[in-house]
Amino acid sequence: MHAPFCKSKCAYCNFYSFNADGHTKTCYTAVLQEHIKLSGARLCSVADTLYFGGGTPSLLGGERIASIVRTAKESFGDCFNEITVEVNPGDDLQNDFNLMRSAGVNRLSIGVQSAVAEELKTLSRRHTAEDAKHTVELARRSGFDNISVDLMLGIPNQTSDSLNQSLNFVLSLKPTHISCYILKIEPDTVFGKTDLNTLNLPSEDEVADLYLQMCTTLADAGFEHYEISNFALPGYRSMHNMKYWNCEEYLGLGPSAHSFLNGKRYYFERDLGKYLTSPDIVFDSDGGDEEEYLMLRLRLIDGVNYNKYFQKFGKPFPAHIVDKARKFTDAGLVSMSENGFHLTENGFLVSNSVISELIL
C-alpha cells in the first residue's frame, strides 16, 4: 500500500509524496479500502504479507491504518505472517503504535538514515538521533519486537568515522533488520537540482570503502547480509521484500503503487486526485521471464540455484551463463558451487555491471 504523505520533502527523495490534511487522508483510506475489497473479490487469493510504504504511512494515524489492516484481513484471509508500516522518527506515535499493534501490525521500518546531526540536516531530515531512539523505545513499549531501520551511504561529507558513529548508534537500538541504501542523485530532487560540486559527495571509491566497512561491522554484530542493501538477524529477513527478489506476484494499491500479477506489471499513476476519483491501472510490461528472475535473484546472497531454476522454468539453467559467471570468480566477484552461484560482497558493489555481462 503506497501512502503518499509526508510532512516535508527530503533533499534526496524522488518518491511520490506531499503534505496533506486529515480530510484527504480519510478520503484516501476509504478509496484504498474499496480497492482492497474489489481486488480480494477479483483475485480470490490469500495474502501472507502486507506492507505500508510511502511517503510516511504512519502519518495516516493508527486508526486509519488499523481499519485498512482489518479490510485486508477480511478480503485476503486472516493469514498475514508479516505486516509492516514505515515510520519516520520525531512524531508522538505511542497511541498510534498501540492501535497498529492491536490491529495486527507486527513489524516497523524506521527511517533513521544517519545519527550525525550535520548529515541529517543536509538530507533535510526533520528528526534527530535522539528522536530515533525515542521512537524505537515507544515501539517496544507497544509490543513491537521486529524493528527494521534505514541507513544511508554516500551522504555529502560522510566519512568512515561518521558512518561508524551511525552504525554504532543503530546497533545500540538493537534492531532485527537494517537496510542500507547508497544515495542516488535523482533529477527531480533538491540534490538533483544542485551543483554537485557544492555537495562534497564521497567519490565512488570512498563509497565502496564505506559499503565494505558497513558489511564488516554488521557481520561482526551477527547480521546476515542477505541482499545487496539489506541485513538481518537470523530469521528476520523481510518476508515481503523477499517476494520481489524471488520474482513472486504482489499487488500494489495507491497512487504510484506497482503490481506484478499473471506475468504482467502494472502501476497506478502518480496522481492522488485521479486515484481518488477515476484511477487508471497502467500496463507497464511483461515480467517474470528468465532474465528478470536471474537479475532479481542475484541481488540475494542466495543467488541462483540450478534446481529451483529448473522447477520454475522447466529447463536447465543456461550453460553459457554459468561459463560467464565462472570468469568472475578470479576477481572475487562471484562464488560458485555445484548447485549454483551468487555474487560476493565485492560483487554486490558492481552488481549492475556483472549482471549485465551475464544476461547479455
Salt bridges, closest charged atoms under 4 A:
ASP48 OD1 - LYS243 NZ 3.06
ASP78 OD1 - LYS73 NZ 3.98
GLU82 OE1 - ARG107 NE 3.97
ASP91 OD1 - LYS7 NZ 2.89
ASP91 OD2 - ARG126 NH2 3.83
GLU137 OE1 - HIS134 ND1 3.97
GLU224 OE2 - ARG237 NH2 2.69
GLU227 OE2 - ARG299 NE 2.62
GLU248 OE1 - LYS243 NZ 3.68
GLU269 OE2 - LYS274 NZ 2.86
ASP280 OD2 - LYS274 NZ 3.43
ASP286 OD1 - LYS264 NZ 2.60
GLU290 OE2 - LYS315 NZ 2.48
GLU292 OE1 - ARG265 NH2 2.90
ASP302 OD2 - ARG237 NH1 2.78
ASP323 OD1 - ARG326 NH1 3.30
GLU345 OE2 - HIS225 ND1 2.78
